[in-house]
Amino acid sequence: MAKLARIRCINKTDKMDPHERIENVGGVYSSGSRWKQSVSQTIKDIESGEWEFYVEEDGITVGLIVAKHNGHKYIKTTADGIQPNDLLSLAECP
């Protein structure tokens, strides 16, 4: 069974393409300490089935998936269209 992690923040790159805009995602462990990892590691974790990630906004939980645009893999929520708007609207990770 996959481990579950909530994404609460992101770090953006200086790229303007929304499919390449997110560099890191992060959250908070149950102990209260923070975690952060690269999008490439997050993609590996999702594709391996080891982890499932989600975001929660206004009490609504939405899962993350790996998508591909012009040959480039990126992450987005299942509720997003082609662009990762839900993730891009999260706060910056420290």
PDB file of N, CA, C and O in Angstrom:
ATOM      1  N   MET A   1       0.838  -1.183   0.000  1.00  0.00           N
ATOM      2  CA  MET A   1       0.000   0.000   0.000  1.00  0.00           C
ATOM      3  C   MET A   1       0.885   1.250   0.000  1.00  0.00           C
ATOM      4  O   MET A   1       1.879   1.322   0.722  1.00  0.00           O
ATOM      5  N   ALA A   2       0.513   2.208  -0.805  1.00  0.00           N
ATOM      6  CA  ALA A   2       1.295   3.438  -0.950  1.00  0.00           C
ATOM      7  C   ALA A   2       1.198   4.310   0.302  1.00  0.00           C
ATOM      8  O   ALA A   2       0.169   4.347   0.977  1.00  0.00           O
ATOM      9  N   LYS A   3       2.292   5.007   0.591  1.00  0.00           N
ATOM     10  CA  LYS A   3       2.299   5.984   1.675  1.00  0.00           C
ATOM     11  C   LYS A   3       1.641   7.264   1.150  1.00  0.00           C
ATOM     12  O   LYS A   3       1.725   7.564  -0.041  1.00  0.00           O
ATOM     13  N   LEU A   4       0.998   8.003   2.023  1.00  0.00           N
ATOM     14  CA  LEU A   4       0.250   9.195   1.638  1.00  0.00           C
ATOM     15  C   LEU A   4       0.911  10.441   2.201  1.00  0.00           C
ATOM     16  O   LEU A   4       1.289  10.468   3.372  1.00  0.00           O
ATOM     17  N   ALA A   5       1.055  11.486   1.366  1.00  0.00           N
ATOM     18  CA  ALA A   5       1.681  12.736   1.813  1.00  0.00           C
ATOM     19  C   ALA A   5       0.916  13.924   1.238  1.00  0.00           C
ATOM     20  O   ALA A   5       0.568  13.953   0.058  1.00  0.00           O
ATOM     21  N   ARG A   6       0.668  14.895   2.100  1.00  0.00           N
ATOM     22  CA  ARG A   6      -0.015  16.124   1.675  1.00  0.00           C
ATOM     23  C   ARG A   6       1.022  17.168   1.274  1.00  0.00           C
ATOM     24  O   ARG A   6       1.962  17.443   2.019  1.00  0.00           O
ATOM     25  N   ILE A   7       0.841  17.737   0.101  1.00  0.00           N
ATOM     26  CA  ILE A   7       1.702  18.826  -0.352  1.00  0.00           C
ATOM     27  C   ILE A   7       1.066  20.137   0.097  1.00  0.00           C
ATOM     28  O   ILE A   7      -0.093  20.423  -0.202  1.00  0.00           O
ATOM     29  N   ARG A   8       1.862  20.932   0.829  1.00  0.00           N
ATOM     30  CA  ARG A   8       1.365  22.199   1.367  1.00  0.00           C
ATOM     31  C   ARG A   8       2.050  23.417   0.762  1.00  0.00           C
ATOM     32  O   ARG A   8       1.565  24.539   0.906  1.00  0.00           O
ATOM     33  N   CYS A   9       3.191  23.197   0.076  1.00  0.00           N
ATOM     34  CA  CYS A   9       3.929  24.329  -0.476  1.00  0.00           C
ATOM     35  C   CYS A   9       4.743  23.872  -1.679  1.00  0.00           C
ATOM     36  O   CYS A   9       4.941  22.677  -1.900  1.00  0.00           O
ATOM     37  N   ILE A  10       5.210  24.852  -2.453  1.00  0.00           N
ATOM     38  CA  ILE A  10       6.049  24.579  -3.622  1.00  0.00           C
ATOM     39  C   ILE A  10       7.154  25.623  -3.698  1.00  0.00           C
ATOM     40  O   ILE A  10       7.083  26.666  -3.049  1.00  0.00           O
ATOM     41  N   ASN A  11       8.170  25.334  -4.493  1.00  0.00           N
ATOM     42  CA  ASN A  11       9.166  26.330  -4.887  1.00  0.00           C
ATOM     43  C   ASN A  11       9.102  26.419  -6.399  1.00  0.00           C
ATOM     44  O   ASN A  11       9.092  25.405  -7.097  1.00  0.00           O
ATOM     45  N   LYS A  12       9.060  27.641  -6.893  1.00  0.00           N
ATOM     46  CA  LYS A  12       8.953  27.871  -8.330  1.00  0.00           C
ATOM     47  C   LYS A  12      10.322  28.162  -8.927  1.00  0.00           C
ATOM     48  O   LYS A  12      11.216  28.681  -8.258  1.00  0.00           O
ATOM     49  N   THR A  13      10.465  27.813 -10.212  1.00  0.00           N
ATOM     50  CA  THR A  13      11.656  28.177 -10.963  1.00  0.00           C
ATOM     51  C   THR A  13      11.400  29.546 -11.597  1.00  0.00           C
ATOM     52  O   THR A  13      10.325  30.120 -11.424  1.00  0.00           O
ATOM     53  N   ASP A  14      12.371  30.059 -12.318  1.00  0.00           N
ATOM     54  CA  ASP A  14      12.171  31.322 -13.029  1.00  0.00           C
ATOM     55  C   ASP A  14      11.621  31.102 -14.437  1.00  0.00           C
ATOM     56  O   ASP A  14      11.477  32.056 -15.202  1.00  0.00           O
ATOM     57  N   LYS A  15      11.312  29.852 -14.784  1.00  0.00           N
ATOM     58  CA  LYS A  15      10.765  29.541 -16.100  1.00  0.00           C
ATOM     59  C   LYS A  15       9.301  29.994 -16.176  1.00  0.00           C
ATOM     60  O   LYS A  15       8.571  29.932 -15.187  1.00  0.00           O
ATOM     61  N   MET A  16       8.895  30.438 -17.330  1.00  0.00           N
ATOM     62  CA  MET A  16       7.526  30.920 -17.502  1.00  0.00           C
ATOM     63  C   MET A  16       6.551  29.811 -17.908  1.00  0.00           C
ATOM     64  O   MET A  16       5.344  29.945 -17.708  1.00  0.00           O
ATOM     65  N   ASP A  17       7.067  28.720 -18.475  1.00  0.00           N
ATOM     66  CA  ASP A  17       6.208  27.607 -18.874  1.00  0.00           C
ATOM     67  C   ASP A  17       5.626  26.959 -17.620  1.00  0.00           C
ATOM     68  O   ASP A  17       6.386  26.478 -16.780  1.00  0.00           O
ATOM     69  N   PRO A  18       4.296  26.930 -17.468  1.00  0.00           N
ATOM     70  CA  PRO A  18       3.705  26.362 -16.250  1.00  0.00           C
ATOM     71  C   PRO A  18       4.045  24.891 -16.034  1.00  0.00           C
ATOM     72  O   PRO A  18       3.995  24.411 -14.902  1.00  0.00           O
ATOM     73  N   HIS A  19       4.389  24.169 -17.094  1.00  0.00           N
ATOM     74  CA  HIS A  19       4.727  22.755 -16.974  1.00  0.00           C
ATOM     75  C   HIS A  19       6.131  22.534 -16.425  1.00  0.00           C
ATOM     76  O   HIS A  19       6.468  21.427 -16.005  1.00  0.00           O
ATOM     77  N   GLU A  20       6.947  23.581 -16.425  1.00  0.00           N
ATOM     78  CA  GLU A  20       8.311  23.506 -15.905  1.00  0.00           C
ATOM     79  C   GLU A  20       8.514  24.488 -14.761  1.00  0.00           C
ATOM     80  O   GLU A  20       9.651  24.727 -14.354  1.00  0.00           O
ATOM     81  N   ARG A  21       7.466  25.047 -14.247  1.00  0.00           N
ATOM     82  CA  ARG A  21       7.547  26.135 -13.272  1.00  0.00           C
ATOM     83  C   ARG A  21       7.821  25.657 -11.842  1.00  0.00           C
ATOM     84  O   ARG A  21       8.412  26.396 -11.054  1.00  0.00           O
ATOM     85  N   ILE A  22       7.407  24.453 -11.500  1.00  0.00           N
ATOM     86  CA  ILE A  22       7.560  23.963 -10.130  1.00  0.00           C
ATOM     87  C   ILE A  22       8.851  23.163 -10.001  1.00  0.00           C
ATOM     88  O   ILE A  22       9.094  22.227 -10.763  1.00  0.00           O
ATOM     89  N   GLU A  23       9.674  23.543  -9.030  1.00  0.00           N
ATOM     90  CA  GLU A  23      10.963  22.882  -8.808  1.00  0.00           C
ATOM     91  C   GLU A  23      10.896  21.881  -7.651  1.00  0.00           C
ATOM     92  O   GLU A  23      11.415  20.770  -7.759  1.00  0.00           O
ATOM     93  N   ASN A  24      10.259  22.276  -6.547  1.00  0.00           N
ATOM     94  CA  ASN A  24      10.148  21.440  -5.348  1.00  0.00           C
ATOM     95  C   ASN A  24       8.727  21.474  -4.819  1.00  0.00           C
ATOM     96  O   ASN A  24       7.971  22.411  -5.074  1.00  0.00           O
ATOM     97  N   VAL A  25       8.381  20.432  -4.078  1.00  0.00           N
ATOM     98  CA  VAL A  25       7.129  20.400  -3.328  1.00  0.00           C
ATOM     99  C   VAL A  25       7.479  20.068  -1.886  1.00  0.00           C
ATOM    100  O   VAL A  25       8.527  19.482  -1.615  1.00  0.00           O
ATOM    101  N   GLY A  26       6.614  20.438  -0.974  1.00  0.00           N
ATOM    102  CA  GLY A  26       6.911  20.166   0.430  1.00  0.00           C
ATOM    103  C   GLY A  26       5.670  20.070   1.279  1.00  0.00           C
ATOM    104  O   GLY A  26       4.555  20.334   0.830  1.00  0.00           O
ATOM    105  N   GLY A  27       5.892  19.686   2.516  1.00  0.00           N
ATOM    106  CA  GLY A  27       4.792  19.533   3.462  1.00  0.00           C
ATOM    107  C   GLY A  27       5.324  19.477   4.880  1.00  0.00           C
ATOM    108  O   GLY A  27       6.428  19.943   5.164  1.00  0.00           O
ATOM    109  N   VAL A  28       4.525  18.902   5.765  1.00  0.00           N
ATOM    110  CA  VAL A  28       4.864  18.822   7.184  1.00  0.00           C
ATOM    111  C   VAL A  28       4.639  17.390   7.657  1.00  0.00           C
ATOM    112  O   VAL A  28       3.574  16.815   7.436  1.00  0.00           O
ATOM    113  N   TYR A  29       5.652  16.817   8.312  1.00  0.00           N
ATOM    114  CA  TYR A  29       5.513  15.494   8.916  1.00  0.00           C
ATOM    115  C   TYR A  29       4.574  15.583  10.114  1.00  0.00           C
ATOM    116  O   TYR A  29       4.322  16.673  10.629  1.00  0.00           O
ATOM    117  N   SER A  30       4.061  14.448  10.553  1.00  0.00           N
ATOM    118  CA  SER A  30       3.189  14.415  11.726  1.00  0.00           C
ATOM    119  C   SER A  30       3.906  14.937  12.973  1.00  0.00           C
ATOM    120  O   SER A  30       3.257  15.391  13.915  1.00  0.00           O
ATOM    121  N   SER A  31       5.239  14.873  12.984  1.00  0.00           N
ATOM    122  CA  SER A  31       6.024  15.382  14.115  1.00  0.00           C
ATOM    123  C   SER A  31       6.098  16.909  14.127  1.00  0.00           C
ATOM    124  O   SER A  31       6.515  17.514  15.115  1.00  0.00           O
ATOM    125  N   GLY A  32       5.682  17.530  13.002  1.00  0.00           N
ATOM    126  CA  GLY A  32       5.733  18.988  12.904  1.00  0.00           C
ATOM    127  C   GLY A  32       6.917  19.501  12.110  1.00  0.00           C
ATOM    128  O   GLY A  32       6.957  20.678  11.754  1.00  0.00           O
ATOM    129  N   SER A  33       7.894  18.629  11.822  1.00  0.00           N
ATOM    130  CA  SER A  33       9.032  19.074  11.014  1.00  0.00           C
ATOM    131  C   SER A  33       8.631  19.099   9.534  1.00  0.00           C
ATOM    132  O   SER A  33       7.721  18.393   9.099  1.00  0.00           O
ATOM    133  N   ARG A  34       9.339  19.932   8.788  1.00  0.00           N
ATOM    134  CA  ARG A  34       9.015  20.119   7.365  1.00  0.00           C
ATOM    135  C   ARG A  34       9.795  19.152   6.484  1.00  0.00           C
ATOM    136  O   ARG A  34      10.888  18.713   6.843  1.00  0.00           O
ATOM    137  N   TRP A  35       9.227  18.827   5.335  1.00  0.00           N
ATOM    138  CA  TRP A  35       9.923  18.046   4.321  1.00  0.00           C
ATOM    139  C   TRP A  35       9.801  18.778   2.989  1.00  0.00           C
ATOM    140  O   TRP A  35       8.856  19.535   2.763  1.00  0.00           O
ATOM    141  N   LYS A  36      10.772  18.539   2.116  1.00  0.00           N
ATOM    142  CA  LYS A  36      10.755  19.134   0.782  1.00  0.00           C
ATOM    143  C   LYS A  36      11.545  18.222  -0.143  1.00  0.00           C
ATOM    144  O   LYS A  36      12.581  17.680   0.243  1.00  0.00           O
ATOM    145  N   GLN A  37      11.051  18.054  -1.370  1.00  0.00           N
ATOM    146  CA  GLN A  37      11.771  17.243  -2.343  1.00  0.00           C
ATOM    147  C   GLN A  37      11.526  17.782  -3.747  1.00  0.00           C
ATOM    148  O   GLN A  37      10.591  18.547  -3.984  1.00  0.00           O
ATOM    149  N   SER A  38      12.382  17.367  -4.668  1.00  0.00           N
ATOM    150  CA  SER A  38      12.297  17.835  -6.054  1.00  0.00           C
ATOM    151  C   SER A  38      11.085  17.236  -6.760  1.00  0.00           C
ATOM    152  O   SER A  38      10.554  16.202  -6.356  1.00  0.00           O
ATOM    153  N   VAL A  39      10.668  17.909  -7.816  1.00  0.00           N
ATOM    154  CA  VAL A  39       9.579  17.386  -8.631  1.00  0.00           C
ATOM    155  C   VAL A  39       9.998  16.074  -9.283  1.00  0.00           C
ATOM    156  O   VAL A  39       9.184  15.157  -9.396  1.00  0.00           O
ATOM    157  N   SER A  40      11.252  15.968  -9.713  1.00  0.00           N
ATOM    158  CA  SER A  40      11.702  14.716 -10.341  1.00  0.00           C
ATOM    159  C   SER A  40      11.605  13.547  -9.365  1.00  0.00           C
ATOM    160  O   SER A  40      11.238  12.443  -9.769  1.00  0.00           O
ATOM    161  N   GLN A  41      11.927  13.765  -8.084  1.00  0.00           N
ATOM    162  CA  GLN A  41      11.789  12.701  -7.088  1.00  0.00           C
ATOM    163  C   GLN A  41      10.313  12.392  -6.849  1.00  0.00           C
ATOM    164  O   GLN A  41       9.944  11.231  -6.675  1.00  0.00           O
ATOM    165  N   THR A  42       9.480  13.409  -6.841  1.00  0.00           N
ATOM    166  CA  THR A  42       8.037  13.214  -6.648  1.00  0.00           C
ATOM    167  C   THR A  42       7.465  12.388  -7.794  1.00  0.00           C
ATOM    168  O   THR A  42       6.646  11.498  -7.566  1.00  0.00           O
ATOM    169  N   ILE A  43       7.887  12.672  -9.018  1.00  0.00           N
ATOM    170  CA  ILE A  43       7.439  11.890 -10.176  1.00  0.00           C
ATOM    171  C   ILE A  43       7.866  10.429 -10.011  1.00  0.00           C
ATOM    172  O   ILE A  43       7.065   9.525 -10.250  1.00  0.00           O
ATOM    173  N   LYS A  44       9.110  10.189  -9.607  1.00  0.00           N
ATOM    174  CA  LYS A  44       9.594   8.819  -9.390  1.00  0.00           C
ATOM    175  C   LYS A  44       8.760   8.113  -8.323  1.00  0.00           C
ATOM    176  O   LYS A  44       8.394   6.949  -8.484  1.00  0.00           O
ATOM    177  N   ASP A  45       8.462   8.825  -7.229  1.00  0.00           N
ATOM    178  CA  ASP A  45       7.679   8.241  -6.137  1.00  0.00           C
ATOM    179  C   ASP A  45       6.271   7.864  -6.586  1.00  0.00           C
ATOM    180  O   ASP A  45       5.764   6.804  -6.219  1.00  0.00           O
ATOM    181  N   ILE A  46       5.641   8.725  -7.377  1.00  0.00           N
ATOM    182  CA  ILE A  46       4.290   8.446  -7.871  1.00  0.00           C
ATOM    183  C   ILE A  46       4.326   7.267  -8.843  1.00  0.00           C
ATOM    184  O   ILE A  46       3.521   6.343  -8.732  1.00  0.00           O
ATOM    185  N   GLU A  47       5.257   7.303  -9.789  1.00  0.00           N
ATOM    186  CA  GLU A  47       5.327   6.239 -10.797  1.00  0.00           C
ATOM    187  C   GLU A  47       5.689   4.882 -10.206  1.00  0.00           C
ATOM    188  O   GLU A  47       5.286   3.849 -10.739  1.00  0.00           O
ATOM    189  N   SER A  48       6.441   4.874  -9.116  1.00  0.00           N
ATOM    190  CA  SER A  48       6.808   3.605  -8.478  1.00  0.00           C
ATOM    191  C   SER A  48       5.645   3.017  -7.677  1.00  0.00           C
ATOM    192  O   SER A  48       5.652   1.834  -7.337  1.00  0.00           O
ATOM    193  N   GLY A  49       4.656   3.846  -7.382  1.00  0.00           N
ATOM    194  CA  GLY A  49       3.539   3.390  -6.567  1.00  0.00           C
ATOM    195  C   GLY A  49       3.829   3.420  -5.085  1.00  0.00           C
ATOM    196  O   GLY A  49       2.984   3.044  -4.273  1.00  0.00           O
ATOM    197  N   GLU A  50       5.038   3.873  -4.722  1.00  0.00           N
ATOM    198  CA  GLU A  50       5.427   3.909  -3.307  1.00  0.00           C
ATOM    199  C   GLU A  50       4.699   5.015  -2.539  1.00  0.00           C
ATOM    200  O   GLU A  50       4.371   4.856  -1.363  1.00  0.00           O
ATOM    201  N   TRP A  51       4.452   6.133  -3.220  1.00  0.00           N
ATOM    202  CA  TRP A  51       3.817   7.286  -2.579  1.00  0.00           C
ATOM    203  C   TRP A  51       2.626   7.780  -3.387  1.00  0.00           C
ATOM    204  O   TRP A  51       2.594   7.666  -4.612  1.00  0.00           O
ATOM    205  N   GLU A  52       1.654   8.327  -2.680  1.00  0.00           N
ATOM    206  CA  GLU A  52       0.552   9.082  -3.274  1.00  0.00           C
ATOM    207  C   GLU A  52       0.592  10.453  -2.625  1.00  0.00           C
ATOM    208  O   GLU A  52       0.723  10.564  -1.406  1.00  0.00           O
ATOM    209  N   PHE A  53       0.480  11.486  -3.426  1.00  0.00           N
ATOM    210  CA  PHE A  53       0.504  12.859  -2.933  1.00  0.00           C
ATOM    211  C   PHE A  53      -0.846  13.503  -3.205  1.00  0.00           C
ATOM    212  O   PHE A  53      -1.562  13.125  -4.132  1.00  0.00           O
ATOM    213  N   TYR A  54      -1.174  14.491  -2.366  1.00  0.00           N
ATOM    214  CA  TYR A  54      -2.434  15.200  -2.557  1.00  0.00           C
ATOM    215  C   TYR A  54      -2.301  16.618  -2.040  1.00  0.00           C
ATOM    216  O   TYR A  54      -1.373  16.933  -1.295  1.00  0.00           O
ATOM    217  N   VAL A  55      -3.230  17.470  -2.436  1.00  0.00           N
ATOM    218  CA  VAL A  55      -3.358  18.809  -1.875  1.00  0.00           C
ATOM    219  C   VAL A  55      -4.765  18.915  -1.306  1.00  0.00           C
ATOM    220  O   VAL A  55      -5.679  18.204  -1.723  1.00  0.00           O
ATOM    221  N   GLU A  56      -4.915  19.806  -0.359  1.00  0.00           N
ATOM    222  CA  GLU A  56      -6.227  20.025   0.247  1.00  0.00           C
ATOM    223  C   GLU A  56      -6.491  21.523   0.275  1.00  0.00           C
ATOM    224  O   GLU A  56      -5.714  22.294   0.839  1.00  0.00           O
ATOM    225  N   GLU A  57      -7.580  21.918  -0.334  1.00  0.00           N
ATOM    226  CA  GLU A  57      -7.975  23.322  -0.380  1.00  0.00           C
ATOM    227  C   GLU A  57      -9.436  23.428   0.025  1.00  0.00           C
ATOM    228  O   GLU A  57     -10.287  22.751  -0.551  1.00  0.00           O
ATOM    229  N   ASP A  58      -9.735  24.262   0.999  1.00  0.00           N
ATOM    230  CA  ASP A  58     -11.112  24.487   1.445  1.00  0.00           C
ATOM    231  C   ASP A  58     -11.826  23.175   1.767  1.00  0.00           C
ATOM    232  O   ASP A  58     -13.007  23.011   1.463  1.00  0.00           O
ATOM    233  N   GLY A  59     -11.098  22.240   2.387  1.00  0.00           N
ATOM    234  CA  GLY A  59     -11.686  20.972   2.798  1.00  0.00           C
ATOM    235  C   GLY A  59     -11.842  19.953   1.684  1.00  0.00           C
ATOM    236  O   GLY A  59     -12.371  18.865   1.914  1.00  0.00           O
ATOM    237  N   ILE A  60     -11.394  20.283   0.484  1.00  0.00           N
ATOM    238  CA  ILE A  60     -11.484  19.359  -0.646  1.00  0.00           C
ATOM    239  C   ILE A  60     -10.103  18.754  -0.897  1.00  0.00           C
ATOM    240  O   ILE A  60      -9.120  19.480  -1.047  1.00  0.00           O
ATOM    241  N   THR A  61     -10.033  17.426  -0.942  1.00  0.00           N
ATOM    242  CA  THR A  61      -8.789  16.713  -1.173  1.00  0.00           C
ATOM    243  C   THR A  61      -8.710  16.299  -2.636  1.00  0.00           C
ATOM    244  O   THR A  61      -9.643  15.710  -3.180  1.00  0.00           O
ATOM    245  N   VAL A  62      -7.579  16.618  -3.266  1.00  0.00           N
ATOM    246  CA  VAL A  62      -7.379  16.301  -4.679  1.00  0.00           C
ATOM    247  C   VAL A  62      -6.022  15.624  -4.842  1.00  0.00           C
ATOM    248  O   VAL A  62      -5.013  16.131  -4.353  1.00  0.00           O
ATOM    249  N   GLY A  63      -5.993  14.489  -5.523  1.00  0.00           N
ATOM    250  CA  GLY A  63      -4.772  13.733  -5.730  1.00  0.00           C
ATOM    251  C   GLY A  63      -3.866  14.324  -6.797  1.00  0.00           C
ATOM    252  O   GLY A  63      -4.297  15.121  -7.629  1.00  0.00           O
ATOM    253  N   LEU A  64      -2.601  13.918  -6.757  1.00  0.00           N
ATOM    254  CA  LEU A  64      -1.612  14.334  -7.758  1.00  0.00           C
ATOM    255  C   LEU A  64      -1.387  13.209  -8.755  1.00  0.00           C
ATOM    256  O   LEU A  64      -1.461  12.027  -8.417  1.00  0.00           O
ATOM    257  N   ILE A  65      -1.109  13.607  -9.994  1.00  0.00           N
ATOM    258  CA  ILE A  65      -0.764  12.658 -11.036  1.00  0.00           C
ATOM    259  C   ILE A  65       0.443  13.170 -11.804  1.00  0.00           C
ATOM    260  O   ILE A  65       0.799  14.346 -11.720  1.00  0.00           O
ATOM    261  N   VAL A  66       1.063  12.276 -12.547  1.00  0.00           N
ATOM    262  CA  VAL A  66       2.138  12.653 -13.454  1.00  0.00           C
ATOM    263  C   VAL A  66       1.502  12.829 -14.831  1.00  0.00           C
ATOM    264  O   VAL A  66       0.767  11.963 -15.306  1.00  0.00           O
ATOM    265  N   ALA A  67       1.796  13.958 -15.459  1.00  0.00           N
ATOM    266  CA  ALA A  67       1.299  14.239 -16.805  1.00  0.00           C
ATOM    267  C   ALA A  67       2.485  14.524 -17.713  1.00  0.00           C
ATOM    268  O   ALA A  67       3.612  14.675 -17.240  1.00  0.00           O
ATOM    269  N   LYS A  68       2.236  14.597 -19.004  1.00  0.00           N
ATOM    270  CA  LYS A  68       3.298  14.859 -19.964  1.00  0.00           C
ATOM    271  C   LYS A  68       2.816  15.933 -20.932  1.00  0.00           C
ATOM    272  O   LYS A  68       1.691  15.882 -21.429  1.00  0.00           O
ATOM    273  N   HIS A  69       3.688  16.910 -21.191  1.00  0.00           N
ATOM    274  CA  HIS A  69       3.387  17.979 -22.145  1.00  0.00           C
ATOM    275  C   HIS A  69       4.632  18.221 -22.986  1.00  0.00           C
ATOM    276  O   HIS A  69       5.697  18.530 -22.450  1.00  0.00           O
ATOM    277  N   ASN A  70       4.503  18.082 -24.290  1.00  0.00           N
ATOM    278  CA  ASN A  70       5.643  18.242 -25.208  1.00  0.00           C
ATOM    279  C   ASN A  70       6.847  17.392 -24.788  1.00  0.00           C
ATOM    280  O   ASN A  70       7.990  17.843 -24.860  1.00  0.00           O
ATOM    281  N   GLY A  71       6.577  16.158 -24.350  1.00  0.00           N
ATOM    282  CA  GLY A  71       7.643  15.237 -23.964  1.00  0.00           C
ATOM    283  C   GLY A  71       8.218  15.456 -22.585  1.00  0.00           C
ATOM    284  O   GLY A  71       9.135  14.740 -22.180  1.00  0.00           O
ATOM    285  N   HIS A  72       7.699  16.435 -21.847  1.00  0.00           N
ATOM    286  CA  HIS A  72       8.215  16.779 -20.522  1.00  0.00           C
ATOM    287  C   HIS A  72       7.228  16.301 -19.455  1.00  0.00           C
ATOM    288  O   HIS A  72       6.053  16.665 -19.497  1.00  0.00           O
ATOM    289  N   LYS A  73       7.697  15.482 -18.488  1.00  0.00           N
ATOM    290  CA  LYS A  73       6.844  15.033 -17.388  1.00  0.00           C
ATOM    291  C   LYS A  73       6.756  16.127 -16.335  1.00  0.00           C
ATOM    292  O   LYS A  73       7.733  16.814 -16.039  1.00  0.00           O
ATOM    293  N   TYR A  74       5.564  16.268 -15.780  1.00  0.00           N
ATOM    294  CA  TYR A  74       5.351  17.222 -14.704  1.00  0.00           C
ATOM    295  C   TYR A  74       4.236  16.692 -13.809  1.00  0.00           C
ATOM    296  O   TYR A  74       3.591  15.699 -14.145  1.00  0.00           O
ATOM    297  N   ILE A  75       4.007  17.346 -12.674  1.00  0.00           N
ATOM    298  CA  ILE A  75       2.939  16.928 -11.768  1.00  0.00           C
ATOM    299  C   ILE A  75       1.825  17.961 -11.791  1.00  0.00           C
ATOM    300  O   ILE A  75       2.053  19.151 -12.008  1.00  0.00           O
ATOM    301  N   LYS A  76       0.609  17.468 -11.560  1.00  0.00           N
ATOM    302  CA  LYS A  76      -0.559  18.331 -11.456  1.00  0.00           C
ATOM    303  C   LYS A  76      -1.601  17.587 -10.645  1.00  0.00           C
ATOM    304  O   LYS A  76      -1.471  16.385 -10.413  1.00  0.00           O
ATOM    305  N   THR A  77      -2.632  18.292 -10.215  1.00  0.00           N
ATOM    306  CA  THR A  77      -3.719  17.621  -9.512  1.00  0.00           C
ATOM    307  C   THR A  77      -4.676  17.024 -10.533  1.00  0.00           C
ATOM    308  O   THR A  77      -4.699  17.431 -11.694  1.00  0.00           O
ATOM    309  N   THR A  78      -5.451  16.071 -10.092  1.00  0.00           N
ATOM    310  CA  THR A  78      -6.432  15.442 -10.976  1.00  0.00           C
ATOM    311  C   THR A  78      -7.515  16.435 -11.387  1.00  0.00           C
ATOM    312  O   THR A  78      -8.191  16.227 -12.395  1.00  0.00           O
ATOM    313  N   ALA A  79      -7.687  17.503 -10.625  1.00  0.00           N
ATOM    314  CA  ALA A  79      -8.716  18.503 -10.932  1.00  0.00           C
ATOM    315  C   ALA A  79      -8.249  19.542 -11.951  1.00  0.00           C
ATOM    316  O   ALA A  79      -9.071  20.243 -12.541  1.00  0.00           O
ATOM    317  N   ASP A  80      -6.932  19.645 -12.162  1.00  0.00           N
ATOM    318  CA  ASP A  80      -6.397  20.629 -13.101  1.00  0.00           C
ATOM    319  C   ASP A  80      -6.632  20.203 -14.539  1.00  0.00           C
ATOM    320  O   ASP A  80      -6.766  19.017 -14.843  1.00  0.00           O
ATOM    321  N   GLY A  81      -6.680  21.199 -15.417  1.00  0.00           N
ATOM    322  CA  GLY A  81      -6.687  20.927 -16.849  1.00  0.00           C
ATOM    323  C   GLY A  81      -5.273  20.597 -17.266  1.00  0.00           C
ATOM    324  O   GLY A  81      -4.612  19.785 -16.619  1.00  0.00           O
ATOM    325  N   ILE A  82      -4.800  21.204 -18.324  1.00  0.00           N
ATOM    326  CA  ILE A  82      -3.448  20.925 -18.818  1.00  0.00           C
ATOM    327  C   ILE A  82      -2.370  21.578 -17.946  1.00  0.00           C
ATOM    328  O   ILE A  82      -1.245  21.080 -17.897  1.00  0.00           O
ATOM    329  N   GLN A  83      -2.684  22.679 -17.259  1.00  0.00           N
ATOM    330  CA  GLN A  83      -1.695  23.381 -16.440  1.00  0.00           C
ATOM    331  C   GLN A  83      -1.879  23.057 -14.959  1.00  0.00           C
ATOM    332  O   GLN A  83      -3.002  22.828 -14.508  1.00  0.00           O
ATOM    333  N   PRO A  84      -0.775  23.037 -14.196  1.00  0.00           N
ATOM    334  CA  PRO A  84      -0.830  22.687 -12.770  1.00  0.00           C
ATOM    335  C   PRO A  84      -1.246  23.865 -11.888  1.00  0.00           C
ATOM    336  O   PRO A  84      -0.504  24.243 -10.982  1.00  0.00           O
ATOM    337  N   ASN A  85      -2.402  24.441 -12.134  1.00  0.00           N
ATOM    338  CA  ASN A  85      -2.838  25.642 -11.424  1.00  0.00           C
ATOM    339  C   ASN A  85      -3.007  25.436  -9.918  1.00  0.00           C
ATOM    340  O   ASN A  85      -2.636  26.308  -9.133  1.00  0.00           O
ATOM    341  N   ASP A  86      -3.564  24.292  -9.504  1.00  0.00           N
ATOM    342  CA  ASP A  86      -3.746  24.057  -8.063  1.00  0.00           C
ATOM    343  C   ASP A  86      -2.415  24.097  -7.330  1.00  0.00           C
ATOM    344  O   ASP A  86      -2.315  24.696  -6.260  1.00  0.00           O
ATOM    345  N   LEU A  87      -1.402  23.472  -7.891  1.00  0.00           N
ATOM    346  CA  LEU A  87      -0.079  23.470  -7.257  1.00  0.00           C
ATOM    347  C   LEU A  87       0.552  24.850  -7.308  1.00  0.00           C
ATOM    348  O   LEU A  87       1.149  25.294  -6.328  1.00  0.00           O
ATOM    349  N   LEU A  88       0.428  25.532  -8.436  1.00  0.00           N
ATOM    350  CA  LEU A  88       1.035  26.871  -8.574  1.00  0.00           C
ATOM    351  C   LEU A  88       0.422  27.880  -7.620  1.00  0.00           C
ATOM    352  O   LEU A  88       1.036  28.909  -7.341  1.00  0.00           O
ATOM    353  N   SER A  89      -0.770  27.613  -7.114  1.00  0.00           N
ATOM    354  CA  SER A  89      -1.411  28.552  -6.191  1.00  0.00           C
ATOM    355  C   SER A  89      -0.986  28.326  -4.733  1.00  0.00           C
ATOM    356  O   SER A  89      -1.353  29.112  -3.860  1.00  0.00           O
ATOM    357  N   LEU A  90      -0.223  27.269  -4.461  1.00  0.00           N
ATOM    358  CA  LEU A  90       0.242  27.017  -3.093  1.00  0.00           C
ATOM    359  C   LEU A  90       1.331  28.010  -2.699  1.00  0.00           C
ATOM    360  O   LEU A  90       1.985  28.608  -3.554  1.00  0.00           O
ATOM    361  N   ALA A  91       1.510  28.173  -1.404  1.00  0.00           N
ATOM    362  CA  ALA A  91       2.540  29.066  -0.865  1.00  0.00           C
ATOM    363  C   ALA A  91       3.931  28.532  -1.179  1.00  0.00           C
ATOM    364  O   ALA A  91       4.107  27.343  -1.446  1.00  0.00           O
ATOM    365  N   GLU A  92       4.912  29.423  -1.145  1.00  0.00           N
ATOM    366  CA  GLU A  92       6.314  29.029  -1.333  1.00  0.00           C
ATOM    367  C   GLU A  92       6.821  28.286  -0.098  1.00  0.00           C
ATOM    368  O   GLU A  92       6.536  28.675   1.034  1.00  0.00           O
ATOM    369  N   CYS A  93       7.576  27.215  -0.332  1.00  0.00           N
ATOM    370  CA  CYS A  93       8.217  26.483   0.761  1.00  0.00           C
ATOM    371  C   CYS A  93       9.395  27.305   1.296  1.00  0.00           C
ATOM    372  O   CYS A  93      10.081  27.995   0.541  1.00  0.00           O
ATOM    373  N   PRO A  94       9.614  27.217   2.609  1.00  0.00           N
ATOM    374  CA  PRO A  94      10.795  27.895   3.169  1.00  0.00           C
ATOM    375  C   PRO A  94      12.073  27.215   2.742  1.00  0.00           C
ATOM    376  O   PRO A  94      13.160  27.651   3.120  1.00  0.00           O
TER     377      PRO A  94
END
